Amino acid sequence: MKLTNQTKSPFHARSKALDVVEGLDLSGKVALITGGYSGLGFESVKAMSSAGARIIVGARDFEKAQERFQEINNVIAYQLDLSDLNSVQRFSSTMKNEGIHFDFVICNAGIMATPEQRVGAGLEMQFATNHLGHYALVNLIWTNINPGARVVCVSSAGHHLSPIRWDDIQFENGYDKWLAYGQSKTANALFAYQLDKYGKEHGIRAYSLHPGKIFTPLQRHLSDEEMAQEGWIDSNGKPIDPTFKSPEQGASTQVWVATSPLLEGLGGLYCEDCNIAGMASEYQEPFVGACSYALDADEASKLWKYSAEVTGVNAF
C-alpha cells in the first residue's frame, strides 16, 4: 500500500527531519523517544523539539544524554536500559508517578549485529533490547498514552534477513548475529502491527519503518573489514555507498510517521523514505518493502502472546 496521488507525501529519501516538521506546530504535545541522545533519535529530538514538542528521552547512558541536551530546550532525559526489564519497570513507574502523558512514542533505541550476549533469564540481547524492552515499555505506559497518539517502531530492511525463529528464538542452538538482528527487526514490525489492532479503538495507531542506511553508533560492533565487505566503506575507511543517508535524513521517516497528517486514520503500516511502503514482492530490488511475515496477523498475535509470557507484561 502506498499513499494515493491525491495524498502523496511531499517528502522523500533525501528529506531531513527538520524538513518534515517545517510548518507544524507541536506545542503542547509530548513525545517519548528511546535512545534519543544519539544517532537518529537525537535528530528526531532536535526536529520535534524545534516544532514545539516537549521531549522525554529514555537513555541507557544517562550522563551522556544530559550533556547532549544542555543546549536544547524542553528535553528531559531519564535512565532507561531496554535490555533490563527492571529498568523498564522503574522508568514506567516514574512516568506514572510524574503524571507524564504522551502524544508520540518513538521506539527508536536499538543495537545491531552484537557479539552473543545474554540478559535476564538467558534472553538473546538483540531480541531483548530491540523488541522485548519496547514491548514491555509500551504496555507498561499504555494508560499514559493519550487518545489520538501514535506509536512508532523503528524496524529496518534488516527484517528481510529473518522471520521469527519459532524453533529457536533465543539462539540456544548456535548464534548468528545477523539473523538475530533480522529477527528483532521483524519483531518490531509485528509488534506495531498487533499494537495497532489493540490501540485502534482507543484512537491510538502504531507503525513500523525502515529509516534507511545511515552511519551512526549502530555500527559500533562491526569492524572496518566487515563494512568494507558489505561495500559500505573502502579500504581506508571512507564511505563509498551512495545509498547511505545522513543522520538528519535517516530520522526523517520516523518523524514523518509520528507527525504527518497524511497518516490520519491509518495504522499498522510499514514505511520507508517518508512514505508507506508496499510489500517486498512488489519490488525487484532486494531489501525494499515489507516481507509478508512482518505484517502477518497470525505471526503478530503469536509474537504478542510469546512476549507477554516472557516479560510478564500485557496491557490487553
N, C-alpha and C positions, 0 to 999 in steps of 0.2 A: 504493500500500500504506500502510495506517495500522495503528497498534497496535490489537489487538482490545480489546473492552470489558474482558476479563479482565486485560489488561496495559496498560491505558490510562495514559498519562503523567499524573501529578498536576499537571504544570506547564503553562503556557500563555503567551500573547503578553506578558502583563504580569509574568510571574515574573522575578525578578532572579537574577543568577549566584549570589549568596550563598544564595538560597532553594534552589537546585539542589543545593548541596553540604552543606546542613544535615543533620547526622546521618551524613555519610560520613566515613570515616577513610582518608585518602590517605597516611598516614605510611609512609615507605619507598619511596614512588612518586616518579618523576622525570618532569617534563613539560618539553618544549621548546615554547616559544611564540614564533613570529616576530612582530616588531613589538609585543612585549609591554609596551612602555613608554608607549603612548598608546592612546586610544580603547578599543575592545572588547578588545584584547589586554591592556591594563592592568587592566581589570575582571576578566578571566579570571585573570590573575596573582594579584590580590588574593583572589579566591574560592578558587582551588585551593590557594594557599599557606595560607589560613586553615584548610583541611581537612587540613593537614599535609604537602602535597606539596612537594618541592624543585623549584624552577623555574629552568630555563635560558632566558634570553631572548636571541634574536638581534636585534640592534639596529643599524639604519643610523646613527642618531645616538647613538653610544656615550656621550658625555658627558651628554646629556640622560637617558639610561637610568640611568646611575649616580646622578644626582641624584634621580631618582624613586624609586629603591629603597633609599635611605638608611634609611628607617624601616620597611621590610618585610623580615622575616626570611626566610632560606632562598631568596633570589633572587640569581642571579648573571647579569650581562649580559656578552655577548661581541659583538664587532664582526661585523656581517653585513649586507652590501648585496646583496640578491637580484638586482639588475639587473646585477651584476658576477660572472660565473662564477668568476673568480679569488678573489673574496672568499668565495664559497660553498665553494670548494675549501679555502681556509685555515681557515674555520670548521669544516668537516667533519674536517679533519686534526687540529685542536685537540681535538675531541670524542673522536677515536680515541686520540690521544696521552694524554689525561687519563682515558681509560677510562670515559667517561660513557655510561650506557645509559638508554634511555627507555621509559617505560610509556605515555606520551601524547606525540603530536606534533601540535601545532595550527598549521596553516599559515594564520596569521591576517593577516600583513602584506599590504598591497596599496595600490594607487593607483587613482584614478578620474578619467576624463574629462580627462586631461592634454593640454596642447598637444603637438603632434607632436615626439617625441624619438626618437633612435636610440642604441642601445648595442651594444657588441660589434661583430659583423660586420654592422651595419646592421639589427639587430633592433628591431622596434617596442617602445617602452618598456613599455606596459601588459602586453602578452603576455609580454615577457621577465621582468618583475618578478613579476606575479601568478601566472603559470604556470611558465615555464621555470626560474626561480630555485628555486621549491619542488620542481619535478620533480627537478632536479639534487640539491638538498639531501637529499631523502628517499632517493634512490638511493645517494648517497654515504655516508649514515649508516645504511644498511639493516642492516648487521651490528651496529649499536649499538642497534637497536630490539628490545626484549625480546619473546619469545613471549607472546601474550595482550595485546599493546599495541594501541592504537587510533591511527590517523592521521586527523585531522580537517581537511578543506579548507574554508575559508570561501569559498564561492561567493557568489551573490547572485541575487535575482529579476532582476537586470540581465542574466542569461544569456538571458532571453526576447528580448533585443534582437538577438542574432545567433548563429547556429551557427558552427562553424569555417569560415572562408572559404578553402577549399582552393585556390581560384583566385588568391587574393591575401592570404595570411595576414599578411604584413608590411606591408600597405597601401602597396605601392610605386606603385600607380596612383591615389592620392588618399586622403587621410586623413580619417576621421570619428571623433572622439574617443569618441562613444557606442557606435558599432559596435565599435570597438577594445576598449572596456571590456566590452561584452557578450560578445565572442568570448573574452576572457580568463577571464570567469566561467564560460562554457560549458566551457572547457578545465579549470578547477578541478574541475568535476563529473565530466568524463570521466576525468581523472587518478585521482580517488578510485575511480571505478567499475572501472577497469582494475587499479589497485593492489590493490583488494580481491580480485580474481581471483588475482593472484600471491601475495598475502600469506596467503590463507585457509589454505593447507596448513601455514603456519608459526604459525597461531593469531593472525595479525595482521590486523585488519579496518580498513577505510577507509570514510569517509563524507564527504559534502559537505552544505552547508547554506546557507540564506538567513537572515541574522541579523535582518532587518527594516530599516526605515528609521530611521536614527539620525544626529543631528548630531555629527560627530566631525571630526578633521583630514582625513578622506577628502574632504570638500567644499572643500578649500583651493584647488582650481583652478577653482572655479565662482564667478562674480560674483553679487552680490545680485540683479541683474536676471534672471539665468538661474534662480536659485532661486525668485524671485517668479513667473516664467513657469510654473514647474513646480507652483506652488501651495503651496510649502513655507513661504514667509515672505511677509509683507505688504510694502508699500512702505517701511515703517520698519525692516525687518529683523527683525520679530517673528515667531516660528514660529506658523503657523496650521493646519498639517496635523495633525489629531488622531491619525492613524495612526502618527506618529513615536514611537519608543521612546526611553527614556533609555539612556545607555551601559550602565548596570547591567542593564537589561532586554535590550538588544541582545546582550550577552555570554552570556546565559543558555543559548541554544540550543547554542553551541559547547561550553560547559562540560557541558551535559546530554548531548550526543552523546559527549563524551570519557569520561564517568563513569557514565552510567545503567546499572544492572543490567538494565533492560528491553531493552537492545540486545544483550545477551549472545547470541552465536551468529548475529547478523545483521550484514550489511555491504553495501557498495555502494549505500547508500541516500542519498536527498536529504531533508533535514529542514528544518522551519521551525516556529517557535513551540513549541519543545520537544516536537516530535512528528515522526513520519515523515510526510512529505508525499506526496500522491498525484501522479498525472500531471496536467499542466496541463489536459488535455482533460476532466478530471473536474470542473473548477470553471467557474463562469460568470464569476467575477471575473478581470480581467486580472492578469498578473504573480503568479499563485499556482500553486504546484506546479511540477513539473519538466517542462520541454519534452522531448519524446521524443528529440530529437537529443542531449540532455545525458546520457542514460542508454542510449545505443545501443552495443551491443557492437562493431560494426564501426567506428564512429567512434572509440570509445575505443582500440581496437587500432591504428588508423591514426594517431591522435594520439601514442600512445606511441612508435611507430616514428619518427615525424617528430621528436619531442622528443629521442629518443636520437641521431638523426643530427645535429641542430643543436648539442646540448650535448656530444656525445661521451661521454655517461654512460648506463649501463644496468646495473642490478644483476641483471637477469634474462636 
